[in-house]
Amino acid sequence: MDVVDLKEFYASPLGHATRRIIVSRLRSRLRSLKGARVLGLGYCTPYLDILASEGCNVMAMMPARQGVVHWPAQGNSASALVDEACLPVADGSMDFVLVAHGLELTDQLPDMLRELWRVLAPQGRAIFIVPNRRGLWARFDHTPFGHGRPFSRGQLTTLLRNAQFSPAGWTSMLFMPPSTRGFMVRSATLFERMGSWVGPGFSGLIMVEAIKQVYAVSGTKQKRQLVPSLRPNIIPQPARSGLSLRAEIQARCFGNPVYL
């Protein structure tokens, strides 16, 4: 997917409804991020506005194959074109990462997750939004979620754990059919309410919150070796008269000569 196609989708009525649903679920999942350092990877600009309004230090990074757009609309640009497998960010410098239109569209998935783990601070959090393999949205290519590789919940769990992320919360959303008809778009909220009893397996998207795990490496304990304190070397001297060799050694080492 090109960034132009993504921008056109979110400018359409179906894209507006999709953004409204995802933003509402994102708000319910997020805790306070005031003053946090936030990174958006993929095409996250439709959702980064709510994070920037909370006083966060937010930057948007878009994969080179996808393209880049200016963000935010006013002021200096906070977006950049990057290689998702080599992010220009220091180790442990981010508190929160949001990934949308990223995992399913990259061809460097393990390297991308490894980079996200690197830039996150210890116990930092990340939210991934991906298409559901069993949902309708992954079966139609007139939306961005019909491109790339969809995921099931089990596949996503294995993928994150292999990258040393611990899944901490799941959200299923976008139960409305991917239809551009006005009635379907206007009924998006009704479909979301119905999805709570239909079942999460039929949702269009999966949102998972994951925590960076840092495992302590126990160092090898060195064994203490007892080294005896040695006296200075004895300077050879002529043997005392009347002392045997054994008595002379005892006299010089222990100071109590024994006369034999």
Backbone bond lengths (Angstrom), bond angles and torsions (degrees), N, CA, C in turn:
res aa  C-N    CA-C-N  psi(-1)  N-CA   C-N-CA  omega(-1)  CA-C   N-CA-C  phi
1 M - - - 1.453 - - 1.520 110.09 -
2 D 1.325 115.20 131.89 1.448 120.79 176.13 1.517 109.37 -86.74
3 V 1.330 115.73 155.19 1.459 120.18 -178.30 1.526 111.15 -63.73
4 V 1.326 117.58 -26.47 1.467 120.54 177.66 1.526 110.21 -67.83
5 D 1.332 117.29 -42.21 1.465 121.01 177.84 1.521 111.05 -63.53
6 L 1.322 117.20 -41.43 1.460 120.82 179.01 1.533 110.99 -64.03
7 K 1.315 115.68 -42.08 1.461 119.75 179.85 1.524 111.30 -64.94
8 E 1.322 117.34 -39.63 1.473 120.90 178.61 1.523 111.24 -66.95
9 F 1.337 117.17 -36.95 1.463 118.87 179.46 1.522 110.90 -63.88
10 Y 1.324 118.01 -45.79 1.460 120.06 -177.89 1.522 112.51 -73.21
11 A 1.317 117.03 -12.74 1.464 120.18 174.23 1.527 112.09 -86.74
12 S 1.345 117.93 -9.97 1.460 121.87 -179.82 1.527 110.65 -85.73
13 P 1.347 118.38 163.93 1.483 120.47 177.27 1.534 112.52 -58.12
14 L 1.336 117.26 -39.21 1.462 119.53 178.27 1.529 110.48 -66.11
15 G 1.321 116.51 -37.56 1.458 119.91 177.91 1.520 112.56 -67.14
16 H 1.341 116.60 -36.83 1.467 120.42 176.87 1.526 110.73 -63.21
17 A 1.330 116.23 -43.50 1.463 120.01 179.28 1.537 110.50 -65.71
18 T 1.324 116.43 -40.19 1.466 120.21 178.48 1.524 110.87 -62.80
19 R 1.314 116.70 -44.69 1.464 120.50 -179.65 1.523 110.92 -63.28
20 R 1.329 116.84 -40.40 1.463 120.30 -179.11 1.523 111.28 -63.11
21 I 1.320 117.49 -40.52 1.462 121.33 -179.55 1.528 110.51 -68.62
22 I 1.325 116.87 -45.87 1.468 120.08 -177.67 1.520 110.77 -66.03
23 V 1.336 117.34 -39.68 1.465 120.18 -179.77 1.530 110.63 -64.52
24 S 1.341 117.21 -40.38 1.471 119.63 179.26 1.520 111.48 -64.39
25 R 1.335 117.56 -40.09 1.469 120.38 177.67 1.530 111.34 -71.59
26 L 1.317 115.66 -32.36 1.459 119.44 178.41 1.521 111.20 -68.80
27 R 1.321 117.18 -39.49 1.467 120.57 177.92 1.526 111.35 -63.55
28 S 1.324 116.53 -39.95 1.467 118.83 -179.98 1.521 112.36 -69.61
29 R 1.324 117.27 -23.93 1.460 120.89 -179.14 1.525 111.93 -87.06
30 L 1.330 117.39 -32.56 1.461 120.89 -174.00 1.516 111.43 -78.45
31 R 1.325 114.67 141.97 1.453 121.31 168.38 1.521 108.65 -98.25
32 S 1.289 116.93 -171.98 1.458 120.48 -176.50 1.528 110.29 -63.55
33 L 1.328 115.62 128.55 1.461 121.40 178.57 1.524 110.98 -121.85
34 K 1.298 116.39 24.35 1.459 119.75 -177.54 1.524 110.00 -63.63
35 G 1.328 114.42 125.47 1.453 120.34 -179.50 1.515 115.05 77.99
36 A 1.334 118.05 2.62 1.462 120.65 -178.36 1.527 110.63 -79.49
37 R 1.307 114.92 156.99 1.461 121.56 175.61 1.526 107.70 -95.73
38 V 1.332 116.24 118.54 1.464 122.53 -170.04 1.525 109.09 -119.61
39 L 1.321 115.33 136.73 1.463 122.50 176.11 1.515 108.81 -121.71
40 G 1.325 116.55 128.97 1.457 122.54 172.65 1.512 109.39 -107.68
41 L 1.318 117.48 123.81 1.464 122.34 -177.69 1.516 109.16 -119.11
42 G 1.334 116.14 134.66 1.453 121.80 -172.73 1.519 108.94 102.18
43 Y 1.331 115.65 -144.04 1.460 119.83 174.28 1.526 107.23 -108.11
44 C 1.331 115.46 86.39 1.466 121.82 -174.12 1.515 112.91 -108.56
45 T 1.312 118.22 -0.33 1.469 119.71 -173.68 1.530 114.20 -59.00
46 P 1.351 120.85 -31.48 1.466 117.69 176.31 1.526 113.93 -64.24
47 Y 1.338 117.60 -17.48 1.463 121.24 -176.50 1.522 113.26 -112.55
48 L 1.315 117.45 -12.06 1.459 119.83 -177.05 1.522 112.56 -77.77
49 D 1.322 117.48 -17.51 1.470 119.22 -179.76 1.522 111.48 -61.20
50 I 1.333 117.90 -37.74 1.467 119.56 -178.63 1.519 110.71 -70.26
51 L 1.344 117.52 -27.72 1.460 119.89 178.13 1.526 110.81 -77.74
52 A 1.328 116.23 -38.14 1.457 119.48 178.87 1.524 111.62 -66.43
53 S 1.341 117.30 -30.53 1.464 120.69 179.49 1.525 112.30 -71.51
54 E 1.342 118.19 -15.86 1.458 121.67 178.99 1.524 113.14 -89.45
55 G 1.304 116.69 8.95 1.459 119.77 178.47 1.503 113.92 83.41
56 C 1.320 117.77 23.66 1.454 120.94 179.82 1.529 110.32 -86.91
57 N 1.303 115.35 157.02 1.462 122.03 171.67 1.525 106.84 -91.54
58 V 1.338 117.02 97.94 1.461 122.58 -168.60 1.520 109.75 -111.10
59 M 1.325 115.77 137.66 1.455 121.81 170.91 1.525 108.55 -133.89
60 A 1.341 115.68 147.26 1.461 122.35 -179.48 1.515 109.12 -114.23
61 M 1.327 116.39 128.70 1.457 121.89 178.33 1.518 108.65 -123.23
62 M 1.337 115.54 131.70 1.457 121.54 -175.31 1.519 109.67 -122.10
63 P 1.331 117.32 136.81 1.470 120.44 -177.88 1.520 111.77 -60.66
64 A 1.320 115.71 149.11 1.460 121.36 -175.27 1.524 111.82 -63.04
65 R 1.321 117.61 -35.65 1.464 120.08 -178.78 1.517 112.08 -72.33
66 Q 1.314 116.44 -17.80 1.466 120.87 -177.71 1.517 111.74 -91.27
67 G 1.317 117.90 -36.09 1.453 121.75 -175.86 1.516 110.34 102.38
68 V 1.318 116.18 172.94 1.451 121.55 -175.46 1.527 109.72 -136.63
69 V 1.322 115.89 149.72 1.457 122.85 175.35 1.520 108.38 -125.93
70 H 1.313 114.99 158.21 1.458 120.36 177.83 1.527 109.46 -72.16
71 W 1.328 115.77 130.49 1.464 121.96 176.40 1.514 108.47 -149.75
72 P 1.333 117.53 139.52 1.472 130.42 -4.26 1.525 112.45 -74.61
73 A 1.323 114.83 174.90 1.464 119.15 -175.71 1.518 111.83 -64.62
74 Q 1.326 117.37 -37.17 1.460 121.92 178.16 1.528 109.75 -111.31
75 G 1.324 114.59 147.91 1.461 119.61 176.09 1.513 112.85 88.70
76 N 1.313 114.79 -170.62 1.460 120.96 -179.71 1.523 111.31 -67.41
77 S 1.313 115.34 149.41 1.467 120.48 -178.77 1.526 110.29 -73.50
78 A 1.329 115.39 137.09 1.461 122.12 175.84 1.517 111.07 -119.72
79 S 1.331 117.03 24.12 1.460 122.26 179.62 1.523 109.69 -116.39
80 A 1.328 115.48 154.83 1.462 120.76 -177.19 1.518 109.32 -149.74
81 L 1.322 114.80 151.61 1.459 122.71 174.99 1.525 107.95 -94.67
82 V 1.333 117.61 122.48 1.465 121.14 -171.58 1.523 110.37 -135.69
83 D 1.299 114.24 167.53 1.466 122.88 166.77 1.522 106.82 -92.34
84 E 1.324 117.31 117.84 1.462 119.83 -174.11 1.518 113.13 -65.15
85 A 1.333 117.48 -14.96 1.461 121.01 177.94 1.524 112.30 -94.97
86 C 1.337 117.72 1.54 1.465 121.70 179.72 1.527 107.78 -152.22
87 L 1.321 116.53 78.41 1.454 121.05 -175.20 1.530 110.64 -77.64
88 P 1.328 117.52 136.97 1.470 120.83 179.56 1.524 112.01 -82.04
89 V 1.318 116.60 57.16 1.461 123.40 -177.18 1.520 108.08 -133.00
90 A 1.322 116.45 142.72 1.458 121.05 -178.59 1.526 110.88 -70.68
91 D 1.312 116.14 157.93 1.465 122.28 179.29 1.528 110.16 -62.27
92 G 1.341 115.57 134.32 1.460 121.17 174.22 1.512 114.59 60.96
93 S 1.323 117.86 29.80 1.464 120.43 -175.58 1.523 113.76 -98.65
94 M 1.324 119.11 -4.73 1.460 122.33 -176.99 1.531 110.52 -114.48
95 D 1.326 115.42 140.30 1.463 120.89 177.52 1.526 112.58 -93.05
96 F 1.330 116.60 -27.69 1.468 120.68 -176.06 1.514 108.74 -149.09
97 V 1.346 115.71 140.56 1.462 122.22 178.83 1.518 108.91 -129.06
98 L 1.320 116.21 133.92 1.467 122.43 174.94 1.522 107.71 -117.36
99 V 1.334 115.91 127.69 1.465 121.65 -179.32 1.516 108.74 -122.18
100 A 1.325 116.68 118.23 1.469 122.70 176.28 1.525 107.80 -137.82
101 H 1.332 116.49 138.64 1.470 122.15 -174.43 1.530 109.45 54.11
102 G 1.306 115.11 43.29 1.455 120.36 -177.66 1.513 113.47 -125.53
103 L 1.341 117.20 -59.63 1.462 120.36 -175.84 1.525 112.31 -62.95
104 E 1.327 116.59 -40.46 1.459 118.90 -174.75 1.521 112.98 -78.38
105 L 1.331 118.14 -15.05 1.463 120.94 -174.63 1.521 113.79 -107.77
106 T 1.314 118.39 -6.87 1.455 120.40 -178.25 1.519 111.19 -90.13
107 D 1.327 115.49 150.91 1.459 120.76 172.95 1.523 111.00 -105.28
108 Q 1.340 116.75 11.43 1.464 122.45 177.91 1.529 109.14 -126.50
109 L 1.310 115.66 52.23 1.459 120.22 -171.12 1.529 113.70 -61.36
110 P 1.337 121.02 -50.96 1.479 118.82 179.64 1.520 112.83 -61.44
111 D 1.342 116.74 -40.28 1.465 119.92 -179.47 1.527 111.00 -67.70
112 M 1.312 116.88 -35.69 1.461 120.59 178.89 1.525 111.23 -65.31
113 L 1.320 117.11 -44.42 1.460 120.40 178.10 1.526 111.25 -66.76
114 R 1.315 116.75 -35.14 1.464 119.78 177.78 1.527 110.59 -65.09
115 E 1.322 116.91 -37.99 1.466 120.58 178.02 1.529 111.54 -68.66
116 L 1.320 116.71 -39.32 1.465 119.43 177.96 1.523 110.67 -64.55
117 W 1.327 117.00 -39.07 1.472 119.98 176.58 1.529 110.41 -63.21
118 R 1.325 116.47 -37.27 1.469 120.39 -177.77 1.526 111.72 -67.47
119 V 1.325 117.57 -43.34 1.467 119.63 -173.83 1.528 112.49 -79.90
120 L 1.334 117.68 -16.99 1.456 119.87 179.74 1.529 110.48 -77.58
121 A 1.325 114.67 144.00 1.460 120.39 174.49 1.526 109.22 -71.26
122 P 1.333 118.83 158.39 1.471 120.35 175.71 1.516 111.41 -54.18
123 Q 1.320 116.61 132.57 1.458 124.61 -175.34 1.530 111.95 64.53
124 G 1.329 117.00 18.42 1.457 120.42 173.50 1.515 111.39 -68.81
125 R 1.320 116.50 157.90 1.466 121.07 -174.74 1.522 110.34 -114.62
126 A 1.325 114.33 151.29 1.458 121.54 177.19 1.520 108.74 -138.93
127 I 1.326 116.40 144.53 1.465 122.22 175.14 1.524 108.11 -120.42
128 F 1.328 115.42 126.48 1.460 122.49 179.63 1.523 108.52 -112.59
129 I 1.329 116.09 131.05 1.464 122.33 176.93 1.520 106.89 -115.57
130 V 1.337 116.58 117.65 1.465 121.43 -175.21 1.527 109.43 -136.03
131 P 1.330 117.57 157.13 1.471 120.36 175.43 1.528 111.23 -70.81
132 N 1.310 114.95 143.63 1.455 121.63 177.49 1.522 109.70 -83.08
133 R 1.325 115.90 128.93 1.459 120.23 -177.09 1.529 111.84 -62.04
134 R 1.325 117.64 -31.31 1.460 120.92 -176.97 1.523 112.34 -91.32
135 G 1.304 118.46 -5.62 1.453 120.99 -175.79 1.521 113.32 -85.09
136 L 1.345 114.56 167.25 1.464 120.32 -179.57 1.524 112.23 -71.97
137 W 1.317 117.59 -31.33 1.457 120.12 -174.14 1.521 112.25 -65.29
138 A 1.322 118.20 -26.30 1.460 120.96 178.92 1.519 112.57 -78.52
139 R 1.337 117.80 -6.77 1.469 121.91 -175.63 1.524 113.02 -101.94
140 F 1.320 117.80 -6.60 1.462 120.93 -178.72 1.522 108.47 -124.25
141 D 1.324 116.00 130.30 1.462 120.11 -173.25 1.519 113.54 -96.08
142 H 1.339 119.15 12.93 1.462 119.13 175.99 1.531 111.64 -86.74
143 T 1.342 116.58 1.72 1.465 121.83 171.84 1.533 108.35 -121.79
144 P 1.320 118.90 157.78 1.477 119.79 179.47 1.520 113.57 -61.98
145 F 1.336 117.47 -25.10 1.461 119.93 -177.20 1.521 112.55 -78.13
146 G 1.329 117.83 -3.85 1.453 121.76 174.89 1.514 113.13 -93.65
147 H 1.317 117.47 5.63 1.462 122.41 179.68 1.523 109.30 -112.32
148 G 1.314 115.21 154.14 1.456 119.35 178.57 1.517 111.93 82.31
149 R 1.305 115.23 -154.00 1.464 121.78 -173.89 1.524 110.01 -111.40
150 P 1.324 118.40 116.69 1.476 120.07 174.53 1.516 110.74 -78.29
151 F 1.326 115.64 167.37 1.459 121.12 -176.56 1.523 109.94 -131.72
152 S 1.322 115.09 148.83 1.451 120.64 166.29 1.522 108.39 -94.15
153 R 1.307 115.98 168.47 1.466 119.44 -179.09 1.527 111.16 -64.56
154 G 1.318 116.86 -39.24 1.453 119.85 178.74 1.521 112.31 -66.00
155 Q 1.330 117.37 -41.28 1.459 120.55 178.30 1.526 111.25 -63.47
156 L 1.319 115.63 -40.76 1.461 119.67 -179.12 1.525 111.04 -68.07
157 T 1.323 117.16 -37.22 1.463 120.60 177.76 1.518 110.96 -62.43
158 T 1.329 117.04 -47.01 1.462 120.91 179.51 1.518 111.45 -63.16
159 L 1.317 116.00 -40.88 1.462 120.65 -179.29 1.523 111.60 -63.15
160 L 1.315 117.26 -43.75 1.455 120.73 -177.98 1.524 111.40 -71.14
161 R 1.311 117.14 -40.13 1.465 119.18 179.83 1.515 111.66 -66.26
162 N 1.313 117.31 -35.56 1.458 119.57 176.55 1.524 111.82 -66.20
163 A 1.335 116.38 -25.53 1.465 121.09 177.74 1.525 112.10 -93.59
164 Q 1.336 117.95 12.20 1.469 124.58 178.12 1.531 112.09 66.18
165 F 1.330 115.27 38.23 1.453 122.00 169.35 1.524 108.38 -111.63
166 S 1.316 115.75 143.99 1.458 120.85 178.74 1.525 108.95 -110.61
167 P 1.349 119.71 112.68 1.467 120.52 177.61 1.517 111.26 -61.04
168 A 1.341 115.67 129.66 1.458 120.75 -175.62 1.518 113.25 -117.03
169 G 1.313 119.12 -12.26 1.461 120.57 -179.20 1.516 110.76 -172.30
170 W 1.342 114.85 143.40 1.460 120.90 -177.29 1.525 109.52 -123.73
171 T 1.330 115.62 144.57 1.464 121.88 176.19 1.520 108.59 -139.33
172 S 1.312 116.20 129.02 1.463 122.05 175.88 1.528 108.16 -104.36
173 M 1.311 116.87 136.01 1.471 120.44 -175.57 1.520 110.11 -153.03
174 L 1.319 114.20 173.12 1.459 124.38 -179.55 1.531 110.96 65.50
175 F 1.337 114.51 66.84 1.467 121.20 178.68 1.526 112.14 -88.64
176 M 1.307 118.40 -11.06 1.456 121.04 179.18 1.524 110.30 -69.94
177 P 1.317 118.95 148.29 1.470 120.15 176.39 1.529 109.93 -65.92
178 P 1.310 118.06 149.06 1.467 120.69 179.53 1.523 111.72 -77.65
179 S 1.311 116.09 60.24 1.461 122.30 -176.69 1.522 109.60 -107.95
180 T 1.326 115.51 144.19 1.464 121.15 179.10 1.530 112.10 -91.52
181 R 1.326 117.76 3.10 1.464 119.74 179.02 1.528 110.69 -67.39
182 G 1.316 114.72 142.97 1.452 119.78 -176.08 1.515 113.59 -59.65
183 F 1.330 117.35 -38.39 1.461 120.23 -179.33 1.523 111.11 -64.26
184 M 1.329 116.82 -42.26 1.455 120.74 -179.69 1.527 111.17 -65.72
185 V 1.324 115.69 -41.74 1.458 119.61 -179.17 1.519 110.98 -65.58
186 R 1.337 116.81 -40.98 1.467 119.96 -179.42 1.517 112.12 -70.74
187 S 1.330 117.40 -22.00 1.467 121.43 -179.08 1.529 112.40 -95.44
188 A 1.325 117.37 18.17 1.465 120.09 -176.32 1.527 111.48 -60.71
189 T 1.329 117.06 -41.91 1.472 120.17 -179.31 1.518 111.17 -64.41
190 L 1.341 117.47 -38.27 1.460 121.53 178.46 1.520 111.18 -64.30
191 F 1.322 116.94 -41.31 1.466 120.20 178.21 1.523 111.37 -64.20
192 E 1.334 117.63 -35.73 1.458 120.33 178.83 1.525 110.97 -65.58
193 R 1.327 117.16 -38.10 1.464 120.27 177.59 1.515 111.24 -67.69
194 M 1.319 116.51 -38.33 1.458 119.94 178.72 1.527 111.80 -68.37
195 G 1.317 116.25 -29.10 1.449 119.50 -177.61 1.513 113.64 -65.64
196 S 1.341 118.36 -20.75 1.460 120.91 179.62 1.520 111.90 -65.52
197 W 1.336 118.65 -29.77 1.464 119.96 177.94 1.522 112.98 -107.48
198 V 1.334 118.13 -12.42 1.462 120.06 174.44 1.527 109.95 -70.54
199 G 1.341 115.85 -40.96 1.463 119.64 179.19 1.511 111.43 126.59
200 P 1.330 117.46 141.09 1.462 120.42 -178.04 1.521 114.23 -68.20
201 G 1.325 117.61 -17.26 1.457 119.73 -177.98 1.506 114.26 -66.64
202 F 1.341 117.74 -17.62 1.464 121.18 -177.06 1.522 112.22 -104.61
203 S 1.307 117.59 12.97 1.455 120.06 178.86 1.523 110.47 -73.98
204 G 1.319 115.90 157.12 1.457 119.89 178.39 1.510 113.13 -79.09
205 L 1.348 116.35 -32.04 1.460 121.12 -176.57 1.515 110.76 -129.87
206 I 1.317 115.01 154.93 1.460 123.31 173.14 1.523 107.41 -120.76
207 M 1.315 116.05 130.65 1.457 121.10 174.80 1.521 107.93 -118.52
208 V 1.313 116.43 124.05 1.465 121.53 -178.30 1.516 109.03 -124.96
209 E 1.323 115.40 135.08 1.458 121.93 173.84 1.517 108.31 -100.43
210 A 1.313 116.51 129.42 1.455 121.84 -177.06 1.523 109.81 -127.70
211 I 1.326 115.64 151.52 1.462 122.95 -179.14 1.516 108.49 -116.49
212 K 1.314 115.39 136.43 1.460 120.46 177.19 1.523 109.56 -70.32
213 Q 1.311 116.01 126.76 1.451 121.48 178.93 1.522 109.51 -100.74
214 V 1.320 115.72 131.45 1.460 121.89 175.82 1.518 106.90 -120.35
215 Y 1.308 116.70 110.58 1.452 121.65 -177.39 1.516 109.32 -91.93
216 A 1.342 115.93 132.10 1.465 120.78 -179.78 1.518 109.49 -74.37
217 V 1.302 115.56 135.61 1.460 121.61 177.96 1.521 107.97 -98.84
218 S 1.320 115.93 116.30 1.458 120.24 -178.58 1.519 109.24 -79.80
219 G 1.327 116.44 121.11 1.463 121.04 -179.53 1.519 111.69 -72.64
220 T 1.298 116.52 157.23 1.462 121.56 179.73 1.520 109.34 -77.45
221 K 1.308 116.45 124.61 1.452 120.49 -179.63 1.524 110.19 -74.63
222 Q 1.314 114.65 131.28 1.452 119.47 177.71 1.524 110.29 -85.40
223 K 1.308 114.94 134.84 1.458 119.83 179.78 1.528 109.85 -75.24
224 R 1.309 115.41 134.31 1.455 120.52 178.97 1.522 108.91 -79.09
225 Q 1.297 115.23 128.08 1.448 120.68 178.71 1.525 108.55 -108.04
226 L 1.316 116.09 127.93 1.457 121.71 179.32 1.522 108.97 -84.12
227 V 1.313 114.34 115.73 1.457 120.22 -179.96 1.527 107.85 -105.54
228 P 1.316 119.07 119.11 1.480 119.85 -179.70 1.520 111.21 -66.96
229 S 1.330 114.31 142.17 1.470 119.13 177.03 1.516 108.52 -75.30
230 L 1.279 115.83 123.67 1.463 121.28 -175.75 1.523 109.93 -96.71
231 R 1.359 114.76 141.23 1.459 120.14 175.26 1.524 108.92 -77.46
232 P 1.322 116.97 159.66 1.470 118.72 175.51 1.521 110.56 -59.93
233 N 1.304 114.68 152.98 1.463 119.02 178.11 1.529 111.24 -59.63
234 I 1.287 115.83 139.36 1.459 121.30 -179.30 1.521 108.99 -80.72
235 I 1.317 114.13 126.65 1.462 118.41 178.24 1.536 108.76 -77.39
236 P 1.274 118.54 124.69 1.483 119.84 -178.68 1.519 111.03 -59.86
237 Q 1.291 115.42 134.09 1.459 122.34 177.54 1.531 108.18 -133.04
238 P 1.312 114.79 161.21 1.481 116.55 178.72 1.515 110.63 -63.62
239 A 1.299 115.79 143.43 1.467 120.50 -178.17 1.510 110.46 -66.49
240 R 1.332 115.55 142.44 1.456 120.50 178.42 1.532 109.40 -72.05
241 S 1.303 112.93 148.06 1.457 117.15 178.38 1.514 110.56 -70.63
242 G 1.274 115.94 137.42 1.460 120.66 178.85 1.509 113.95 87.02
243 L 1.352 119.72 -0.20 1.461 121.36 179.68 1.515 109.68 -112.63
244 S 1.287 114.26 139.51 1.457 118.59 173.93 1.525 109.35 -78.81
245 L 1.295 117.57 171.26 1.477 121.67 179.28 1.513 110.94 -61.65
246 R 1.320 116.61 -40.26 1.473 120.18 -179.64 1.518 110.55 -65.96
247 A 1.308 117.41 -43.37 1.460 120.31 179.81 1.504 111.13 -66.82
248 E 1.350 116.65 -36.10 1.468 119.70 178.75 1.516 110.99 -63.00
249 I 1.328 117.89 -41.26 1.483 121.82 179.72 1.514 110.55 -65.29
250 Q 1.353 115.85 -43.25 1.462 118.33 178.51 1.513 111.75 -63.90
251 A 1.304 116.69 -36.85 1.460 119.99 -179.53 1.512 111.29 -66.31
252 R 1.334 116.26 -40.23 1.450 118.57 -178.02 1.545 111.87 -75.81
253 C 1.321 119.02 -31.56 1.477 121.90 -177.15 1.511 113.13 -86.66
254 F 1.327 117.34 -38.57 1.466 119.95 -172.16 1.532 112.65 -117.07
255 G 1.273 118.62 -9.14 1.456 121.39 174.36 1.501 114.65 78.13
256 N 1.299 120.36 9.20 1.466 121.55 178.53 1.527 107.49 -127.22
257 P 1.311 117.09 88.54 1.474 120.13 -177.42 1.514 110.81 -66.65
258 V 1.275 113.53 146.24 1.452 122.34 178.58 1.529 107.27 -116.97
259 Y 1.288 116.08 118.06 1.462 120.79 -179.57 1.521 108.74 -90.22
260 L 1.258 114.63 129.28 1.451 120.23 178.11 1.505 109.64 -112.60
